[in-house]
Amino acid sequence: MYNRRPNLMLGFHGCDQAVRDELVNNPDIVKKSQEAFDWLGNGFYIWENNYARALKWAEDKQARGTLTTPSVVGVIYQLDYCLDFTDSEFIDILADYYDLMKGDLDVAGKSLPQNKNLLKDKYHDLILRELDCAVIEYLHQKIDEEIKKDTKSNGYSNLKPFETVRGIFTEGGPAFEGAGIQLKNHIQICIRNLNCIKGFFIPRKEIKFP
């Protein structure tokens, strides 16, 4: 009974300034990421309540030459029915779907994808999460198949698709010598059901009023 999370939340999406302006002016046109290495599967990505990390991500992309003007768009959203990897219940089912996927690939004579490091990543943070992405997408696919099967047989299903995915990530090396806290620690949200997004805004700077 506690799986639904209807509260409104604030997050931030790092992007090019042109993308920010387009999302604010045309909020019904939202592009999902569909990369094979997406950390939480395919969807629209948000840094949970973390403007600075979203901006740093955009600045890093500018340094690599993949965007022009680093910017951040604010996002008002709900998690609703969330595959939340801060909750042990959902971590456990992810392991179950990994076993199922591995079995399917073994039968097909195919190998599992692997999480990989970027060549210049001295902290080995496994930036390219191809295995994680594949398992999460497999989970969604199998749940969708079961829902369709149940609906065809019974006219309804007790299962429901996950609308968002949430995960905590540690990366970037220690914040200080000997630290367990990492410089780029963050919480990411992957929104699959775009109706969970309630609006976009251009973040304002804090003003010190007299």
C-alpha positions in Angstrom: 0.0 0.0 0.0 3.0 2.3 0.3 4.3 1.8 -3.3 2.6 4.9 -4.7 4.4 8.2 -4.2 2.1 11.0 -5.2 4.0 14.0 -3.7 5.3 16.7 -6.0 9.1 16.9 -6.1 11.7 19.2 -7.7 14.5 18.0 -9.8 16.9 19.3 -12.5 17.8 18.2 -16.0 21.2 19.3 -17.4 21.1 20.2 -21.1 21.9 22.7 -23.7 20.2 26.1 -23.3 18.2 25.6 -26.5 16.8 22.3 -25.1 15.9 24.1 -21.8 14.0 26.8 -23.6 12.2 24.3 -25.8 11.1 22.3 -22.8 9.8 25.4 -21.0 8.0 26.7 -24.1 6.8 23.4 -25.4 6.4 21.2 -22.3 4.4 18.5 -24.2 7.4 17.6 -26.4 9.8 15.6 -24.2 12.6 13.4 -25.6 13.5 10.2 -23.7 17.0 8.9 -23.5 17.3 5.5 -25.2 21.0 4.8 -24.9 22.2 1.2 -24.2 24.2 2.5 -21.2 21.5 4.5 -19.5 22.0 3.9 -15.7 18.4 3.4 -14.9 17.0 2.2 -18.2 15.4 4.4 -20.9 13.5 7.5 -20.1 13.8 11.2 -19.2 16.5 11.8 -16.6 16.5 14.2 -13.6 18.9 14.9 -10.8 16.8 14.8 -7.7 17.0 18.3 -6.1 20.5 18.8 -7.3 21.0 21.9 -9.5 24.8 21.9 -9.2 25.2 18.3 -10.3 22.9 18.9 -13.3 24.9 21.9 -14.3 28.2 20.1 -13.9 27.0 17.3 -16.1 26.0 19.8 -18.8 29.4 21.6 -18.5 31.2 18.3 -18.9 29.3 17.6 -22.1 30.3 21.1 -23.4 34.0 20.2 -22.6 33.5 17.0 -24.7 32.0 19.1 -27.5 28.5 17.5 -27.4 26.6 20.7 -26.4 27.0 24.4 -26.9 25.7 26.3 -23.9 25.4 24.3 -20.7 22.2 25.0 -18.9 19.6 23.5 -16.4 15.9 23.2 -16.6 13.9 22.7 -13.4 11.3 19.8 -13.4 8.2 19.4 -11.2 7.3 15.7 -11.1 5.9 12.8 -9.1 7.5 9.4 -8.6 4.1 7.7 -8.4 4.7 3.9 -8.9 8.4 3.9 -8.7 11.1 1.2 -9.1 13.1 2.6 -6.3 16.6 1.1 -5.7 16.8 2.7 -2.3 14.1 0.2 -1.3 15.3 -3.4 -0.7 12.0 -4.8 -2.1 12.9 -3.5 -5.5 16.6 -4.4 -5.4 15.6 -8.0 -4.6 13.2 -8.2 -7.7 15.9 -6.8 -9.9 18.2 -9.7 -9.0 15.4 -12.1 -9.9 15.0 -10.5 -13.4 18.8 -10.7 -13.9 18.6 -14.4 -13.4 15.7 -14.7 -15.8 17.5 -12.6 -18.5 20.7 -14.6 -18.1 18.7 -17.8 -18.6 17.1 -16.5 -21.7 20.4 -15.4 -23.1 22.0 -18.7 -22.3 19.3 -20.6 -24.2 19.8 -18.2 -27.2 23.5 -18.7 -27.1 24.1 -15.0 -26.3 26.3 -13.4 -23.7 25.4 -10.8 -21.1 26.2 -7.2 -21.7 28.8 -5.7 -19.4 29.1 -2.5 -17.4 32.2 -0.7 -18.6 34.6 2.1 -17.5 35.4 5.0 -19.7 39.1 4.9 -20.8 40.0 8.1 -18.9 38.0 7.4 -15.7 40.6 6.8 -13.1 38.0 6.0 -10.4 36.5 3.1 -12.4 32.9 4.2 -11.8 31.5 2.0 -14.6 30.1 4.9 -16.4 28.7 2.8 -19.2 26.0 0.7 -17.5 25.0 -1.6 -20.3 24.3 -4.5 -18.0 22.2 -2.5 -15.6 20.3 -0.9 -18.4 19.6 -4.2 -20.1 18.3 -5.9 -16.9 16.1 -2.9 -16.0 14.6 -2.8 -19.6 14.1 -6.6 -19.5 12.2 -6.2 -16.2 9.9 -3.6 -17.8 9.4 -5.7 -20.9 8.5 -8.9 -18.9 6.0 -7.0 -16.7 4.4 -5.5 -19.8 4.1 -9.0 -21.3 2.5 -10.4 -18.1 0.0 -7.5 -18.0 -1.0 -8.1 -21.6 -1.3 -11.8 -20.9 -3.4 -11.3 -17.8 -5.6 -8.8 -19.5 -6.3 -11.0 -22.4 -7.2 -14.0 -20.2 -9.0 -12.2 -17.3 -9.8 -8.8 -18.6 -7.6 -7.2 -16.0 -4.2 -7.6 -14.3 -3.0 -7.2 -10.7 0.4 -6.1 -12.1 1.1 -2.5 -13.0 4.0 -0.9 -15.0 6.6 1.2 -13.2 6.3 4.8 -14.1 9.6 6.0 -12.7 13.0 4.5 -11.6 15.1 6.0 -8.8 18.6 5.2 -7.7 21.5 6.5 -5.6 24.9 6.6 -7.2 28.4 7.1 -5.8 31.1 8.3 -8.2 33.9 10.8 -8.7 36.5 9.7 -6.2 36.7 10.5 -2.5 35.6 14.0 -1.3 38.8 14.1 0.9 41.6 11.7 1.7 40.2 8.5 3.1 36.6 9.6 2.7 33.7 7.2 2.0 31.8 10.1 0.5 32.3 10.6 -3.2 32.6 13.9 -5.0 29.8 13.2 -7.4 27.3 11.3 -5.2 23.7 11.9 -6.4 20.2 10.6 -6.8 18.9 10.1 -10.3 15.4 9.7 -11.5 14.4 8.1 -14.8 10.9 9.0 -15.8 9.2 6.5 -18.1 5.6 7.7 -17.9 6.0 11.3 -19.1 2.7 12.2 -17.4 4.6 12.1 -14.1 6.2 15.4 -15.2 3.9 18.3 -14.2 5.9 21.1 -15.6 9.3 22.7 -16.4 10.7 26.0 -15.2 13.9 28.1 -15.6 15.5 28.0 -12.1 15.9 31.4 -10.5 18.9 32.5 -8.4 18.5 33.1 -4.7 18.0 36.7 -3.8 19.0 38.2 -0.5 16.2 40.5 0.5 16.9 43.4 2.9 
